[in-house]
Amino acid sequence: MATSEAQKKAKKNYEKANPEKAYYWKRKSEAGGFINPSPQTRLYKLIQSNMDIRESYISDLKEFKIALDKRLKEL
């Protein structure tokens, strides 16, 4: 579904009025895109087709899990 010009303008205005929230959501989206890439993304295709990248990806996810567990304890 295409995004209308009015929706794009409203989003831009909201982000301008709420830069902290916009920054937070952007970073959250970036992390989510790495952790759970959608099938149409380049990352997903690389993970599926390249064993070296898949092994690195699994290792990175494990490191993130350790870092997340540590961070949750700190909070």
mmJSON file of the N, C-alpha and C atoms, coordinates in Angstrom:
{"data_MODEL":{"atom_site":{
"group_PDB":["ATOM","ATOM","ATOM","ATOM","ATOM","ATOM","ATOM","ATOM","ATOM","ATOM","ATOM","ATOM","ATOM","ATOM","ATOM","ATOM","ATOM","ATOM","ATOM","ATOM","ATOM","ATOM","ATOM","ATOM","ATOM","ATOM","ATOM","ATOM","ATOM","ATOM","ATOM","ATOM","ATOM","ATOM","ATOM","ATOM","ATOM","ATOM","ATOM","ATOM","ATOM","ATOM","ATOM","ATOM","ATOM","ATOM","ATOM","ATOM","ATOM","ATOM","ATOM","ATOM","ATOM","ATOM","ATOM","ATOM","ATOM","ATOM","ATOM","ATOM","ATOM","ATOM","ATOM","ATOM","ATOM","ATOM","ATOM","ATOM","ATOM","ATOM","ATOM","ATOM","ATOM","ATOM","ATOM","ATOM","ATOM","ATOM","ATOM","ATOM","ATOM","ATOM","ATOM","ATOM","ATOM","ATOM","ATOM","ATOM","ATOM","ATOM","ATOM","ATOM","ATOM","ATOM","ATOM","ATOM","ATOM","ATOM","ATOM","ATOM","ATOM","ATOM","ATOM","ATOM","ATOM","ATOM","ATOM","ATOM","ATOM","ATOM","ATOM","ATOM","ATOM","ATOM","ATOM","ATOM","ATOM","ATOM","ATOM","ATOM","ATOM","ATOM","ATOM","ATOM","ATOM","ATOM","ATOM","ATOM","ATOM","ATOM","ATOM","ATOM","ATOM","ATOM","ATOM","ATOM","ATOM","ATOM","ATOM","ATOM","ATOM","ATOM","ATOM","ATOM","ATOM","ATOM","ATOM","ATOM","ATOM","ATOM","ATOM","ATOM","ATOM","ATOM","ATOM","ATOM","ATOM","ATOM","ATOM","ATOM","ATOM","ATOM","ATOM","ATOM","ATOM","ATOM","ATOM","ATOM","ATOM","ATOM","ATOM","ATOM","ATOM","ATOM","ATOM","ATOM","ATOM","ATOM","ATOM","ATOM","ATOM","ATOM","ATOM","ATOM","ATOM","ATOM","ATOM","ATOM","ATOM","ATOM","ATOM","ATOM","ATOM","ATOM","ATOM","ATOM","ATOM","ATOM","ATOM","ATOM","ATOM","ATOM","ATOM","ATOM","ATOM","ATOM","ATOM","ATOM","ATOM","ATOM","ATOM","ATOM","ATOM","ATOM","ATOM","ATOM","ATOM","ATOM","ATOM","ATOM","ATOM","ATOM","ATOM","ATOM","ATOM"],
"id":[1,2,3,4,5,6,7,8,9,10,11,12,13,14,15,16,17,18,19,20,21,22,23,24,25,26,27,28,29,30,31,32,33,34,35,36,37,38,39,40,41,42,43,44,45,46,47,48,49,50,51,52,53,54,55,56,57,58,59,60,61,62,63,64,65,66,67,68,69,70,71,72,73,74,75,76,77,78,79,80,81,82,83,84,85,86,87,88,89,90,91,92,93,94,95,96,97,98,99,100,101,102,103,104,105,106,107,108,109,110,111,112,113,114,115,116,117,118,119,120,121,122,123,124,125,126,127,128,129,130,131,132,133,134,135,136,137,138,139,140,141,142,143,144,145,146,147,148,149,150,151,152,153,154,155,156,157,158,159,160,161,162,163,164,165,166,167,168,169,170,171,172,173,174,175,176,177,178,179,180,181,182,183,184,185,186,187,188,189,190,191,192,193,194,195,196,197,198,199,200,201,202,203,204,205,206,207,208,209,210,211,212,213,214,215,216,217,218,219,220,221,222,223,224,225],
"type_symbol":["N","C","C","N","C","C","N","C","C","N","C","C","N","C","C","N","C","C","N","C","C","N","C","C","N","C","C","N","C","C","N","C","C","N","C","C","N","C","C","N","C","C","N","C","C","N","C","C","N","C","C","N","C","C","N","C","C","N","C","C","N","C","C","N","C","C","N","C","C","N","C","C","N","C","C","N","C","C","N","C","C","N","C","C","N","C","C","N","C","C","N","C","C","N","C","C","N","C","C","N","C","C","N","C","C","N","C","C","N","C","C","N","C","C","N","C","C","N","C","C","N","C","C","N","C","C","N","C","C","N","C","C","N","C","C","N","C","C","N","C","C","N","C","C","N","C","C","N","C","C","N","C","C","N","C","C","N","C","C","N","C","C","N","C","C","N","C","C","N","C","C","N","C","C","N","C","C","N","C","C","N","C","C","N","C","C","N","C","C","N","C","C","N","C","C","N","C","C","N","C","C","N","C","C","N","C","C","N","C","C","N","C","C","N","C","C","N","C","C","N","C","C","N","C","C"],
"label_atom_id":["N","CA","C","N","CA","C","N","CA","C","N","CA","C","N","CA","C","N","CA","C","N","CA","C","N","CA","C","N","CA","C","N","CA","C","N","CA","C","N","CA","C","N","CA","C","N","CA","C","N","CA","C","N","CA","C","N","CA","C","N","CA","C","N","CA","C","N","CA","C","N","CA","C","N","CA","C","N","CA","C","N","CA","C","N","CA","C","N","CA","C","N","CA","C","N","CA","C","N","CA","C","N","CA","C","N","CA","C","N","CA","C","N","CA","C","N","CA","C","N","CA","C","N","CA","C","N","CA","C","N","CA","C","N","CA","C","N","CA","C","N","CA","C","N","CA","C","N","CA","C","N","CA","C","N","CA","C","N","CA","C","N","CA","C","N","CA","C","N","CA","C","N","CA","C","N","CA","C","N","CA","C","N","CA","C","N","CA","C","N","CA","C","N","CA","C","N","CA","C","N","CA","C","N","CA","C","N","CA","C","N","CA","C","N","CA","C","N","CA","C","N","CA","C","N","CA","C","N","CA","C","N","CA","C","N","CA","C","N","CA","C","N","CA","C","N","CA","C","N","CA","C","N","CA","C","N","CA","C","N","CA","C"],
"label_alt_id":[null,null,null,null,null,null,null,null,null,null,null,null,null,null,null,null,null,null,null,null,null,null,null,null,null,null,null,null,null,null,null,null,null,null,null,null,null,null,null,null,null,null,null,null,null,null,null,null,null,null,null,null,null,null,null,null,null,null,null,null,null,null,null,null,null,null,null,null,null,null,null,null,null,null,null,null,null,null,null,null,null,null,null,null,null,null,null,null,null,null,null,null,null,null,null,null,null,null,null,null,null,null,null,null,null,null,null,null,null,null,null,null,null,null,null,null,null,null,null,null,null,null,null,null,null,null,null,null,null,null,null,null,null,null,null,null,null,null,null,null,null,null,null,null,null,null,null,null,null,null,null,null,null,null,null,null,null,null,null,null,null,null,null,null,null,null,null,null,null,null,null,null,null,null,null,null,null,null,null,null,null,null,null,null,null,null,null,null,null,null,null,null,null,null,null,null,null,null,null,null,null,null,null,null,null,null,null,null,null,null,null,null,null,null,null,null,null,null,null,null,null,null,null,null,null],
"label_comp_id":["MET","MET","MET","ALA","ALA","ALA","THR","THR","THR","SER","SER","SER","GLU","GLU","GLU","ALA","ALA","ALA","GLN","GLN","GLN","LYS","LYS","LYS","LYS","LYS","LYS","ALA","ALA","ALA","LYS","LYS","LYS","LYS","LYS","LYS","ASN","ASN","ASN","TYR","TYR","TYR","GLU","GLU","GLU","LYS","LYS","LYS","ALA","ALA","ALA","ASN","ASN","ASN","PRO","PRO","PRO","GLU","GLU","GLU","LYS","LYS","LYS","ALA","ALA","ALA","TYR","TYR","TYR","TYR","TYR","TYR","TRP","TRP","TRP","LYS","LYS","LYS","ARG","ARG","ARG","LYS","LYS","LYS","SER","SER","SER","GLU","GLU","GLU","ALA","ALA","ALA","GLY","GLY","GLY","GLY","GLY","GLY","PHE","PHE","PHE","ILE","ILE","ILE","ASN","ASN","ASN","PRO","PRO","PRO","SER","SER","SER","PRO","PRO","PRO","GLN","GLN","GLN","THR","THR","THR","ARG","ARG","ARG","LEU","LEU","LEU","TYR","TYR","TYR","LYS","LYS","LYS","LEU","LEU","LEU","ILE","ILE","ILE","GLN","GLN","GLN","SER","SER","SER","ASN","ASN","ASN","MET","MET","MET","ASP","ASP","ASP","ILE","ILE","ILE","ARG","ARG","ARG","GLU","GLU","GLU","SER","SER","SER","TYR","TYR","TYR","ILE","ILE","ILE","SER","SER","SER","ASP","ASP","ASP","LEU","LEU","LEU","LYS","LYS","LYS","GLU","GLU","GLU","PHE","PHE","PHE","LYS","LYS","LYS","ILE","ILE","ILE","ALA","ALA","ALA","LEU","LEU","LEU","ASP","ASP","ASP","LYS","LYS","LYS","ARG","ARG","ARG","LEU","LEU","LEU","LYS","LYS","LYS","GLU","GLU","GLU","LEU","LEU","LEU"],
"label_asym_id":["A","A","A","A","A","A","A","A","A","A","A","A","A","A","A","A","A","A","A","A","A","A","A","A","A","A","A","A","A","A","A","A","A","A","A","A","A","A","A","A","A","A","A","A","A","A","A","A","A","A","A","A","A","A","A","A","A","A","A","A","A","A","A","A","A","A","A","A","A","A","A","A","A","A","A","A","A","A","A","A","A","A","A","A","A","A","A","A","A","A","A","A","A","A","A","A","A","A","A","A","A","A","A","A","A","A","A","A","A","A","A","A","A","A","A","A","A","A","A","A","A","A","A","A","A","A","A","A","A","A","A","A","A","A","A","A","A","A","A","A","A","A","A","A","A","A","A","A","A","A","A","A","A","A","A","A","A","A","A","A","A","A","A","A","A","A","A","A","A","A","A","A","A","A","A","A","A","A","A","A","A","A","A","A","A","A","A","A","A","A","A","A","A","A","A","A","A","A","A","A","A","A","A","A","A","A","A","A","A","A","A","A","A","A","A","A","A","A","A","A","A","A","A","A","A"],
"label_entity_id":["1","1","1","1","1","1","1","1","1","1","1","1","1","1","1","1","1","1","1","1","1","1","1","1","1","1","1","1","1","1","1","1","1","1","1","1","1","1","1","1","1","1","1","1","1","1","1","1","1","1","1","1","1","1","1","1","1","1","1","1","1","1","1","1","1","1","1","1","1","1","1","1","1","1","1","1","1","1","1","1","1","1","1","1","1","1","1","1","1","1","1","1","1","1","1","1","1","1","1","1","1","1","1","1","1","1","1","1","1","1","1","1","1","1","1","1","1","1","1","1","1","1","1","1","1","1","1","1","1","1","1","1","1","1","1","1","1","1","1","1","1","1","1","1","1","1","1","1","1","1","1","1","1","1","1","1","1","1","1","1","1","1","1","1","1","1","1","1","1","1","1","1","1","1","1","1","1","1","1","1","1","1","1","1","1","1","1","1","1","1","1","1","1","1","1","1","1","1","1","1","1","1","1","1","1","1","1","1","1","1","1","1","1","1","1","1","1","1","1","1","1","1","1","1","1"],
"label_seq_id":[1,1,1,2,2,2,3,3,3,4,4,4,5,5,5,6,6,6,7,7,7,8,8,8,9,9,9,10,10,10,11,11,11,12,12,12,13,13,13,14,14,14,15,15,15,16,16,16,17,17,17,18,18,18,19,19,19,20,20,20,21,21,21,22,22,22,23,23,23,24,24,24,25,25,25,26,26,26,27,27,27,28,28,28,29,29,29,30,30,30,31,31,31,32,32,32,33,33,33,34,34,34,35,35,35,36,36,36,37,37,37,38,38,38,39,39,39,40,40,40,41,41,41,42,42,42,43,43,43,44,44,44,45,45,45,46,46,46,47,47,47,48,48,48,49,49,49,50,50,50,51,51,51,52,52,52,53,53,53,54,54,54,55,55,55,56,56,56,57,57,57,58,58,58,59,59,59,60,60,60,61,61,61,62,62,62,63,63,63,64,64,64,65,65,65,66,66,66,67,67,67,68,68,68,69,69,69,70,70,70,71,71,71,72,72,72,73,73,73,74,74,74,75,75,75],
"pdbx_PDB_ins_code":[null,null,null,null,null,null,null,null,null,null,null,null,null,null,null,null,null,null,null,null,null,null,null,null,null,null,null,null,null,null,null,null,null,null,null,null,null,null,null,null,null,null,null,null,null,null,null,null,null,null,null,null,null,null,null,null,null,null,null,null,null,null,null,null,null,null,null,null,null,null,null,null,null,null,null,null,null,null,null,null,null,null,null,null,null,null,null,null,null,null,null,null,null,null,null,null,null,null,null,null,null,null,null,null,null,null,null,null,null,null,null,null,null,null,null,null,null,null,null,null,null,null,null,null,null,null,null,null,null,null,null,null,null,null,null,null,null,null,null,null,null,null,null,null,null,null,null,null,null,null,null,null,null,null,null,null,null,null,null,null,null,null,null,null,null,null,null,null,null,null,null,null,null,null,null,null,null,null,null,null,null,null,null,null,null,null,null,null,null,null,null,null,null,null,null,null,null,null,null,null,null,null,null,null,null,null,null,null,null,null,null,null,null,null,null,null,null,null,null,null,null,null,null,null,null],
"Cartn_x":[0.853,0.0,0.896,0.634,1.436,1.107,2.111,1.937,1.556,0.479,0.035,0.972,0.927,1.745,1.347,0.058,-0.412,0.167,0.237,0.817,2.3,3.004,4.443,4.687,3.866,4.001,3.703,2.657,2.294,3.41,3.993,5.102,6.299,6.628,7.76,7.515,6.299,5.962,6.033,5.545,5.599,7.05,7.876,9.286,9.999,9.642,10.236,9.814,8.55,8.03,8.449,8.822,9.174,10.481,11.581,12.845,13.355,13.129,13.61,12.894,11.577,10.804,11.152,11.311,11.646,13.004,13.965,15.286,15.193,14.458,14.275,13.652,12.582,11.895,12.786,13.597,14.494,15.512,16.11,17.112,16.482,15.302,14.595,14.318,13.909,13.634,14.895,16.013,17.283,17.683,17.55,17.896,16.971,15.7,14.732,14.98,15.388,15.678,16.879,17.819,18.964,18.588,17.854,17.497,16.523,15.564,14.535,14.313,15.253,15.116,13.966,13.271,12.168,12.722,11.996,12.496,12.897,12.365,12.72,13.988,14.606,15.795,17.063,18.044,19.351,19.975,19.858,20.423,19.847,18.543,17.886,18.427,18.523,19.0,20.448,21.277,22.667,22.757,21.965,21.965,21.544,20.577,20.085,21.067,21.837,22.638,24.125,24.613,26.049,26.337,26.953,27.191,28.107,29.125,30.015,29.258,28.427,27.641,26.627,26.034,25.062,25.723,26.932,27.644,27.985,28.42,28.71,27.44,26.351,25.07,24.625,24.721,24.345,25.22,26.508,27.437,27.083,26.779,26.41,25.124,24.136,22.891,23.155,24.039,24.381,25.054,25.94,26.589,25.56,24.618,23.562,22.717,22.434,21.641,22.356,23.641,24.42,24.374,24.577,24.551,23.168,22.118,20.756,20.468,20.866,20.653,21.394,22.614,23.393,22.708,22.252,21.603,20.306,19.547,18.306,18.586,19.657,20.021,20.414,21.104,21.516,20.317,19.29,18.117,17.231],
"Cartn_y":[-1.178,0.0,1.237,2.131,3.337,4.331,5.077,6.105,7.408,8.036,9.279,10.425,11.447,12.636,13.267,13.232,13.79,13.017,11.684,10.868,11.153,11.274,11.579,12.927,13.908,15.239,15.204,14.491,14.387,13.707,12.658,11.96,12.886,13.618,14.548,15.63,16.165,17.188,16.628,15.395,14.773,14.572,14.069,13.838,15.146,16.205,17.511,18.027,17.789,18.247,17.345,16.091,15.108,14.398,15.123,14.516,13.38,13.453,12.387,11.075,11.144,9.94,9.401,10.297,9.874,9.17,9.699,9.08,7.7,7.63,6.368,5.318,5.671,4.721,4.281,5.21,4.86,3.825,4.07,3.133,1.787,1.78,0.537,-0.239,0.447,-0.189,-0.788,-0.072,-0.583,-1.871,-1.878,-3.081,-4.232,-3.945,-4.981,-5.543,-4.686,-5.128,-6.05,-5.888,-6.792,-8.106,-8.004,-9.196,-10.084,-9.482,-10.248,-9.66,-9.875,-9.286,-9.907,-9.098,-9.631,-10.332,-11.293,-12.122,-11.364,-10.184,-9.454,-8.61,-8.6,-7.779,-8.491,-7.69,-8.223,-9.04,-8.552,-9.261,-10.66,-10.777,-12.084,-13.033,-12.533,-13.357,-13.793,-12.898,-13.256,-14.333,-14.179,-15.158,-16.534,-16.55,-17.813,-18.47,-17.671,-18.222,-18.368,-17.732,-17.725,-18.279,-19.452,-20.122,-19.302,-18.643,-17.83,-16.677,-16.016,-14.909,-15.44,-16.577,-17.164,-17.454,-18.025,-18.318,-17.035,-16.008,-14.718,-14.11,-14.228,-13.689,-14.353,-15.665,-16.393,-15.969,-15.845,-15.402,-13.99,-13.107,-11.732,-11.705,-12.516,-12.571,-13.044,-14.013,-14.5,-13.399,-12.625,-11.511,-10.457,-10.171,-9.214,-9.71,-11.0,-11.552,-11.345,-11.588,-11.375,-9.906,-9.027,-7.585,-7.131,-7.682,-7.325,-7.806,-9.019,-9.538,-8.675,-8.294,-7.435,-6.075,-5.501,-4.199,-4.237,-5.308,-5.431,-5.508,-6.174,-6.235,-4.87,-4.073,-2.726,-1.817,-2.004,-1.137,-1.581],
"Cartn_z":[0.0,0.0,0.0,-0.902,-1.049,0.067,0.455,1.466,0.772,1.222,0.591,0.959,0.151,0.424,1.757,2.067,3.344,4.52,4.385,5.46,5.614,4.5,4.545,5.216,4.873,5.463,6.957,7.342,8.758,9.551,8.987,9.659,9.834,8.781,8.839,9.892,9.932,10.928,12.346,12.531,13.856,14.295,13.376,13.705,14.033,13.334,13.615,14.987,15.347,16.637,17.795,17.495,18.532,18.174,18.124,17.652,18.529,19.837,20.713,20.427,20.301,20.002,18.617,17.649,16.287,16.269,17.009,17.097,17.75,18.84,19.555,18.647,17.945,17.066,15.911,15.398,14.295,14.76,15.904,16.419,16.753,17.307,17.616,16.332,15.316,14.032,13.42,13.531,13.008,13.721,15.034,15.801,15.436,15.35,14.99,13.607,12.687,11.331,11.256,12.17,12.211,12.894,13.981,14.75,13.981,13.334,12.637,11.236,10.321,8.987,8.207,7.454,6.646,5.406,4.895,3.791,2.53,2.3,1.091,1.228,2.406,2.599,2.152,1.856,1.453,2.584,3.817,4.961,5.075,4.977,5.069,4.001,2.79,1.678,1.89,2.423,2.712,3.788,4.833,5.921,5.402,4.51,3.967,3.003,2.27,1.175,1.471,2.529,2.774,4.173,4.232,5.513,6.431,5.882,6.71,7.366,6.581,7.13,8.141,7.855,8.797,10.137,10.105,11.359,12.105,11.383,12.017,12.6,11.858,12.3,13.604,13.661,14.874,16.047,15.806,16.85,17.328,16.395,16.762,17.571,17.195,17.963,19.399,19.548,20.895,21.714,21.065,21.764,22.167,21.269,21.593,22.763,22.795,23.895,25.224,25.253,26.479,26.881,25.894,26.183,26.652,26.049,26.467,27.893,28.192,29.56,30.576,30.251,31.145,31.323,30.221,30.278,31.08,30.922,31.689,33.181,33.569,34.988,35.505,34.654,35.063,35.285,34.48,34.605,35.745],
"occupancy":[1.0,1.0,1.0,1.0,1.0,1.0,1.0,1.0,1.0,1.0,1.0,1.0,1.0,1.0,1.0,1.0,1.0,1.0,1.0,1.0,1.0,1.0,1.0,1.0,1.0,1.0,1.0,1.0,1.0,1.0,1.0,1.0,1.0,1.0,1.0,1.0,1.0,1.0,1.0,1.0,1.0,1.0,1.0,1.0,1.0,1.0,1.0,1.0,1.0,1.0,1.0,1.0,1.0,1.0,1.0,1.0,1.0,1.0,1.0,1.0,1.0,1.0,1.0,1.0,1.0,1.0,1.0,1.0,1.0,1.0,1.0,1.0,1.0,1.0,1.0,1.0,1.0,1.0,1.0,1.0,1.0,1.0,1.0,1.0,1.0,1.0,1.0,1.0,1.0,1.0,1.0,1.0,1.0,1.0,1.0,1.0,1.0,1.0,1.0,1.0,1.0,1.0,1.0,1.0,1.0,1.0,1.0,1.0,1.0,1.0,1.0,1.0,1.0,1.0,1.0,1.0,1.0,1.0,1.0,1.0,1.0,1.0,1.0,1.0,1.0,1.0,1.0,1.0,1.0,1.0,1.0,1.0,1.0,1.0,1.0,1.0,1.0,1.0,1.0,1.0,1.0,1.0,1.0,1.0,1.0,1.0,1.0,1.0,1.0,1.0,1.0,1.0,1.0,1.0,1.0,1.0,1.0,1.0,1.0,1.0,1.0,1.0,1.0,1.0,1.0,1.0,1.0,1.0,1.0,1.0,1.0,1.0,1.0,1.0,1.0,1.0,1.0,1.0,1.0,1.0,1.0,1.0,1.0,1.0,1.0,1.0,1.0,1.0,1.0,1.0,1.0,1.0,1.0,1.0,1.0,1.0,1.0,1.0,1.0,1.0,1.0,1.0,1.0,1.0,1.0,1.0,1.0,1.0,1.0,1.0,1.0,1.0,1.0,1.0,1.0,1.0,1.0,1.0,1.0,1.0,1.0,1.0,1.0,1.0,1.0],
"B_iso_or_equiv":[0.0,0.0,0.0,0.0,0.0,0.0,0.0,0.0,0.0,0.0,0.0,0.0,0.0,0.0,0.0,0.0,0.0,0.0,0.0,0.0,0.0,0.0,0.0,0.0,0.0,0.0,0.0,0.0,0.0,0.0,0.0,0.0,0.0,0.0,0.0,0.0,0.0,0.0,0.0,0.0,0.0,0.0,0.0,0.0,0.0,0.0,0.0,0.0,0.0,0.0,0.0,0.0,0.0,0.0,0.0,0.0,0.0,0.0,0.0,0.0,0.0,0.0,0.0,0.0,0.0,0.0,0.0,0.0,0.0,0.0,0.0,0.0,0.0,0.0,0.0,0.0,0.0,0.0,0.0,0.0,0.0,0.0,0.0,0.0,0.0,0.0,0.0,0.0,0.0,0.0,0.0,0.0,0.0,0.0,0.0,0.0,0.0,0.0,0.0,0.0,0.0,0.0,0.0,0.0,0.0,0.0,0.0,0.0,0.0,0.0,0.0,0.0,0.0,0.0,0.0,0.0,0.0,0.0,0.0,0.0,0.0,0.0,0.0,0.0,0.0,0.0,0.0,0.0,0.0,0.0,0.0,0.0,0.0,0.0,0.0,0.0,0.0,0.0,0.0,0.0,0.0,0.0,0.0,0.0,0.0,0.0,0.0,0.0,0.0,0.0,0.0,0.0,0.0,0.0,0.0,0.0,0.0,0.0,0.0,0.0,0.0,0.0,0.0,0.0,0.0,0.0,0.0,0.0,0.0,0.0,0.0,0.0,0.0,0.0,0.0,0.0,0.0,0.0,0.0,0.0,0.0,0.0,0.0,0.0,0.0,0.0,0.0,0.0,0.0,0.0,0.0,0.0,0.0,0.0,0.0,0.0,0.0,0.0,0.0,0.0,0.0,0.0,0.0,0.0,0.0,0.0,0.0,0.0,0.0,0.0,0.0,0.0,0.0,0.0,0.0,0.0,0.0,0.0,0.0,0.0,0.0,0.0,0.0,0.0,0.0],
"pdbx_formal_charge":[null,null,null,null,null,null,null,null,null,null,null,null,null,null,null,null,null,null,null,null,null,null,null,null,null,null,null,null,null,null,null,null,null,null,null,null,null,null,null,null,null,null,null,null,null,null,null,null,null,null,null,null,null,null,null,null,null,null,null,null,null,null,null,null,null,null,null,null,null,null,null,null,null,null,null,null,null,null,null,null,null,null,null,null,null,null,null,null,null,null,null,null,null,null,null,null,null,null,null,null,null,null,null,null,null,null,null,null,null,null,null,null,null,null,null,null,null,null,null,null,null,null,null,null,null,null,null,null,null,null,null,null,null,null,null,null,null,null,null,null,null,null,null,null,null,null,null,null,null,null,null,null,null,null,null,null,null,null,null,null,null,null,null,null,null,null,null,null,null,null,null,null,null,null,null,null,null,null,null,null,null,null,null,null,null,null,null,null,null,null,null,null,null,null,null,null,null,null,null,null,null,null,null,null,null,null,null,null,null,null,null,null,null,null,null,null,null,null,null,null,null,null,null,null,null],
"auth_seq_id":[1,1,1,2,2,2,3,3,3,4,4,4,5,5,5,6,6,6,7,7,7,8,8,8,9,9,9,10,10,10,11,11,11,12,12,12,13,13,13,14,14,14,15,15,15,16,16,16,17,17,17,18,18,18,19,19,19,20,20,20,21,21,21,22,22,22,23,23,23,24,24,24,25,25,25,26,26,26,27,27,27,28,28,28,29,29,29,30,30,30,31,31,31,32,32,32,33,33,33,34,34,34,35,35,35,36,36,36,37,37,37,38,38,38,39,39,39,40,40,40,41,41,41,42,42,42,43,43,43,44,44,44,45,45,45,46,46,46,47,47,47,48,48,48,49,49,49,50,50,50,51,51,51,52,52,52,53,53,53,54,54,54,55,55,55,56,56,56,57,57,57,58,58,58,59,59,59,60,60,60,61,61,61,62,62,62,63,63,63,64,64,64,65,65,65,66,66,66,67,67,67,68,68,68,69,69,69,70,70,70,71,71,71,72,72,72,73,73,73,74,74,74,75,75,75],
"auth_comp_id":["MET","MET","MET","ALA","ALA","ALA","THR","THR","THR","SER","SER","SER","GLU","GLU","GLU","ALA","ALA","ALA","GLN","GLN","GLN","LYS","LYS","LYS","LYS","LYS","LYS","ALA","ALA","ALA","LYS","LYS","LYS","LYS","LYS","LYS","ASN","ASN","ASN","TYR","TYR","TYR","GLU","GLU","GLU","LYS","LYS","LYS","ALA","ALA","ALA","ASN","ASN","ASN","PRO","PRO","PRO","GLU","GLU","GLU","LYS","LYS","LYS","ALA","ALA","ALA","TYR","TYR","TYR","TYR","TYR","TYR","TRP","TRP","TRP","LYS","LYS","LYS","ARG","ARG","ARG","LYS","LYS","LYS","SER","SER","SER","GLU","GLU","GLU","ALA","ALA","ALA","GLY","GLY","GLY","GLY","GLY","GLY","PHE","PHE","PHE","ILE","ILE","ILE","ASN","ASN","ASN","PRO","PRO","PRO","SER","SER","SER","PRO","PRO","PRO","GLN","GLN","GLN","THR","THR","THR","ARG","ARG","ARG","LEU","LEU","LEU","TYR","TYR","TYR","LYS","LYS","LYS","LEU","LEU","LEU","ILE","ILE","ILE","GLN","GLN","GLN","SER","SER","SER","ASN","ASN","ASN","MET","MET","MET","ASP","ASP","ASP","ILE","ILE","ILE","ARG","ARG","ARG","GLU","GLU","GLU","SER","SER","SER","TYR","TYR","TYR","ILE","ILE","ILE","SER","SER","SER","ASP","ASP","ASP","LEU","LEU","LEU","LYS","LYS","LYS","GLU","GLU","GLU","PHE","PHE","PHE","LYS","LYS","LYS","ILE","ILE","ILE","ALA","ALA","ALA","LEU","LEU","LEU","ASP","ASP","ASP","LYS","LYS","LYS","ARG","ARG","ARG","LEU","LEU","LEU","LYS","LYS","LYS","GLU","GLU","GLU","LEU","LEU","LEU"],
"auth_asym_id":["A","A","A","A","A","A","A","A","A","A","A","A","A","A","A","A","A","A","A","A","A","A","A","A","A","A","A","A","A","A","A","A","A","A","A","A","A","A","A","A","A","A","A","A","A","A","A","A","A","A","A","A","A","A","A","A","A","A","A","A","A","A","A","A","A","A","A","A","A","A","A","A","A","A","A","A","A","A","A","A","A","A","A","A","A","A","A","A","A","A","A","A","A","A","A","A","A","A","A","A","A","A","A","A","A","A","A","A","A","A","A","A","A","A","A","A","A","A","A","A","A","A","A","A","A","A","A","A","A","A","A","A","A","A","A","A","A","A","A","A","A","A","A","A","A","A","A","A","A","A","A","A","A","A","A","A","A","A","A","A","A","A","A","A","A","A","A","A","A","A","A","A","A","A","A","A","A","A","A","A","A","A","A","A","A","A","A","A","A","A","A","A","A","A","A","A","A","A","A","A","A","A","A","A","A","A","A","A","A","A","A","A","A","A","A","A","A","A","A","A","A","A","A","A","A"],
"auth_atom_id":["N","CA","C","N","CA","C","N","CA","C","N","CA","C","N","CA","C","N","CA","C","N","CA","C","N","CA","C","N","CA","C","N","CA","C","N","CA","C","N","CA","C","N","CA","C","N","CA","C","N","CA","C","N","CA","C","N","CA","C","N","CA","C","N","CA","C","N","CA","C","N","CA","C","N","CA","C","N","CA","C","N","CA","C","N","CA","C","N","CA","C","N","CA","C","N","CA","C","N","CA","C","N","CA","C","N","CA","C","N","CA","C","N","CA","C","N","CA","C","N","CA","C","N","CA","C","N","CA","C","N","CA","C","N","CA","C","N","CA","C","N","CA","C","N","CA","C","N","CA","C","N","CA","C","N","CA","C","N","CA","C","N","CA","C","N","CA","C","N","CA","C","N","CA","C","N","CA","C","N","CA","C","N","CA","C","N","CA","C","N","CA","C","N","CA","C","N","CA","C","N","CA","C","N","CA","C","N","CA","C","N","CA","C","N","CA","C","N","CA","C","N","CA","C","N","CA","C","N","CA","C","N","CA","C","N","CA","C","N","CA","C","N","CA","C","N","CA","C","N","CA","C","N","CA","C","N","CA","C","N","CA","C"],
"pdbx_PDB_model_num":[1,1,1,1,1,1,1,1,1,1,1,1,1,1,1,1,1,1,1,1,1,1,1,1,1,1,1,1,1,1,1,1,1,1,1,1,1,1,1,1,1,1,1,1,1,1,1,1,1,1,1,1,1,1,1,1,1,1,1,1,1,1,1,1,1,1,1,1,1,1,1,1,1,1,1,1,1,1,1,1,1,1,1,1,1,1,1,1,1,1,1,1,1,1,1,1,1,1,1,1,1,1,1,1,1,1,1,1,1,1,1,1,1,1,1,1,1,1,1,1,1,1,1,1,1,1,1,1,1,1,1,1,1,1,1,1,1,1,1,1,1,1,1,1,1,1,1,1,1,1,1,1,1,1,1,1,1,1,1,1,1,1,1,1,1,1,1,1,1,1,1,1,1,1,1,1,1,1,1,1,1,1,1,1,1,1,1,1,1,1,1,1,1,1,1,1,1,1,1,1,1,1,1,1,1,1,1,1,1,1,1,1,1,1,1,1,1,1,1,1,1,1,1,1,1]
}}}
